[in-house]
Amino acid sequence: MRVAITGSRGLIGGAVRARLEADGCDVLGLDLRDGFDVRQRFDFGDDVDGVIHLAGVLGTHELFDDVHNAIASNITGTVNVLDAVVRTGRCPAYVGITMPPVFPSIYTATKIAAAAFERAYRHEYRIPMVKVRAFNAFGPGQAHGPGHPQKIVPTFACEAWAGRPIPIWGDGTQGVDLISTSQLADVLYEAYLAANSERERCVAEDVTIDGGSGTCFTVNEVAGMVNDYTGNAAGVKYLSMRRGEIPTNICAEREGWEWLSRPVEFDLAELHATIDSYRDHPMVKR
């Protein structure tokens, strides 16, 4: 099988590529760092059996200052990928990544719009399609610092290793669902297998698989786990909610898990390994 991955050198894309290659798949990696720009029209060629579309820009409050690039990357980029799928003439299986539509953010708006285009193309061009709803992914190598979104685990880990109070936006009672990139990669791979093996069903139905553990922690609890593990006695500091965020519980309800060969579980050891990976990060020493 030859599977194209857009965003193949990102945190999730890299994990998915490793997962596919471990199972013997031939991977066509497409990433901005290799000159691929999802905002421009392109073609996959005629020998692609599947597409896992992960390219795009991330952020919550950050994207209010980068709206047009978010639209070009996440909406137009998705349409460009879908057009390239149609032009193969083979309708390869397609996997897209989405998110819980809970925040009034630019990123959420672009993902909702992209999902609507995906649904339209699935219906019109009979593309076997599965969507993975990703929750709070974490893993070693998740970018952190100027020019990158402030994600929960790297932000908390760097501040804790530096002996500084962990910043919490809001009162910390909002819930999050943490999933390691290795487990999310497994979900995305199984989504591809489902779209390829159950093609007619994945054309006829809106198939979405929750890429989360189904375990909900409050942000306060996550901060406590990080501080306890690092031995940080500085505690936390509470800040105003950021633009595009509202207090909410973001937790997988295990939708679509009947498609998975095994359930997803929160892995404390993987969280600890990720925290360890930030011990010598430049943001610790700033």
N, C-alpha and C positions, 0 to 999 in steps of 0.2 A: 504493500500500500504506500502511496506517495501522498503525504498530507502537508498542505501549506499552513504555516502559522504566521499571521501578521503580528508584529510586536514580539518577535521570537527572542529578543535579547532583554526583555523586561523581566521583572521579578517573577510574574506568573508565566510569561511566555517561555522563559528559560527552563522553568520547572516542567512545563508541558513538553517542551522539546526533549528534555532528558527522559521523561516518562515514555514518550513515543519511541525514541531510539532504543530504549531498553527492551521494548517489545518487538524490535526488528523493523520498525517503520522507516521508510525513506522520508526525511523531512526537508521541505523547502522553507527555509527561514527567511522572513522578510521583515526588516527592521530599519528604522530611521538611521541607526548608527552604521548601517551598511549601504546607505544611499537610497533606501526605499522610503517613499513619502506617500502615505495613504491618501493624502489630499489631492494627489494627481491620479489621472486615469492610468490603468496598467492592465496587463493580462497575465494570467497564471500559466498559460500554455494548455496543451490538450491532454496532459498525462497526470492530472491531479485527481485523486480519488476523494479527497476531503479537504475542508478549509476550517481552521479554527481561528476566528477573528478576535484578536486581543489588542490591536493597535489603537491608540487614542491618547488623549491627554486626561490626566486626573486632577482632582482638586475640589475643594468645597468653597471656602471663602476666597481662595486664590483666583478662581476663574471669573469672578466679577470684574477683574482687571484684564481679562484675556478672552472676552466673550466670543469674538469673531473667530479666533483660532480654535476655540472649543467647538464651535459649530462646524468649521471646516474639517477638523480632525475627527470628531465623533459622529457627526451626521453625514456630511458629504463623504467622509472617509468610508463610512459603512456602505453608503450607496455605491461608491466606487468598487468596493469589494464584491457587493452583490452583482453589479454589472459584469465584473470579471468572471464571477461564477457562471452567469448566464452565457457569456461568450465562449466558455469552454465547450458548450454544446452537449455536455455530459451530465449536467446537474449533480456535481459532487455533493456529498453530505456536508452540511454547514452547521457549525457550532458558534454561537455568539455568546457574549458575556454581558450580563446585565446586573442590576442592583435593586435592592428594595426601594421603591419610589417614595421615600419618607421625607426627604429634605426639600425645602423650597430653594434649591440651588441650581446654578447653571449646569453643573455636571448632570444632575438628575434630569433636568429638562432635555439635555442632549441625548441621554440614554433612553428616555421615553420616546423621543422622536425617532431615534435609530431603531428602536424595537417596532415601531409602527411601520417603518419602511421594510424591515425584515419580514414582518407578517404579510405585508402586501406582496412582496416578491415571492414568498413561500406559496401563497395562494395562486398568483398569476403564472409563475414559472414552474410550479410543482417541485420546489427544492426541498428535499428532506432536511428538516431543521430541528435542532434542539437548542434551547437557551439554558445557560447556567446562571443562576442568580447568586452572585458572589457576595459574601459577607466580609468581615474584617480579616483580610488575609495578612499573614505575617510570615517572615522568614529571614534568614541571614541574607544580607545584600540589599534589603529594601532601602531605597535612596532616602537620605535625610539631610537637611541643611538648606541653605539659600538656593532658591530655584526649584525646590521640590515641595510637594504637599506635606503637611505635618501629620503623619500617620501615628496612630496611637502607640504601637510598641516601640518603634525607634525613638519617638519623642520621649516617652516615659523612660526608656532604658538609658538614653544619653544623659538626661537630667539626673537620674538616680546615680549613675556611675560618677557623675561630677560632684555629687553631694549637694545638689541643689533641690529645692522643692519641685515636685512634679506638678506641671500646670494642668489644671482641669477646667475646661470651658463649661460653665454651668455648675449645677450643684453636685454633679457626679452620680446622681441616681439613675441617669439614663442607662439603658442596657445595651451591651454589644455582644456579638457572637464571633469568637476568634477561631479562625481556621488556618492551619499551616499551609504554606504553598505546596508542599508535597501532597497533602490530602486534596487540596483544590485541583492540583494537576491530575490526580486520579479521577476526580469527578468529571473534569473536562474530557479526559480520554474516554471514559465510559459513555459520556454524552455523544462523542463521535462514533463509538461502536454502535450505540443505539440508533443514531440517525442513519448509519450505513446498513444495519441489519434489519431495521423495521422501517424501511423507506416509506411505504404507503401510509403507515400510521403517522409518521413524522411529517408527512405532507398534509394529511387531513386534519391533524390536531395541533393545538398550541401546546407543545411539550416543553415544560420548564422543570429543571432539577435544582433544588436548593443546594448551593455550595456553601454550607455552614454546618456547624456541629449540632445545632439544636440546643446548645447549652448557653444560657444567658448569664453574663456577669455584669454587674454595674461597673461604671467607670471607676468608682471608688474602690471596688474590689480588685480591679486590674492594677490600679496604682498601688494598692496594698501588697499584691503579689510581687510586683516589681521592686518596691522598696524593701520588702522582707528578703527577697533573694539577693539583692545587691548590698544589703546592710545599710541602706540609706536612712539616716535618722532625721533628714530635713523635712520629711512629711510631704504635704501637698500645698498648693496655692490655688485658690478659686478665682476664675476670670469670667468675664461676660461671654455669653455665647457668641460664636463667630458668625459672620454673614453666611446665610444659606443653611444654617443649622437650627434645629428646634429640639427640645428635650423629647426623646422618644426611646422605645425599646426596639432594637434591631436584632431580631433573633429568628433563625430558620425554623420553619414549621414542618420540615422534612418533606416538603412537596417533591414529588417525583422520585423518592428514594427507592421505589419499586424497580427502577431502572438500574440501580447500583448493585454490584455484587457483594458489597459489605457496607455497613453504615459508617458515617463519618463521626469521629469522636474528638473532643478536645484533648490535646496531648500536651500535658504540662512539661514533659521533658523537651519537646520541641520549642516550647515557649522559653524555657531556660537556655537552651542552645542559642536561640535568637538573641536573647538579652546578652548573653556572653559575647556575641559577635560585635556588639557595640562598645565594648569596654575601652578600646583604643581609638574610637571614632573621633575625628577632628572636632565635632561639636561637644565632646566631653571636655576638651582642653581649651575651648574658646574663652 
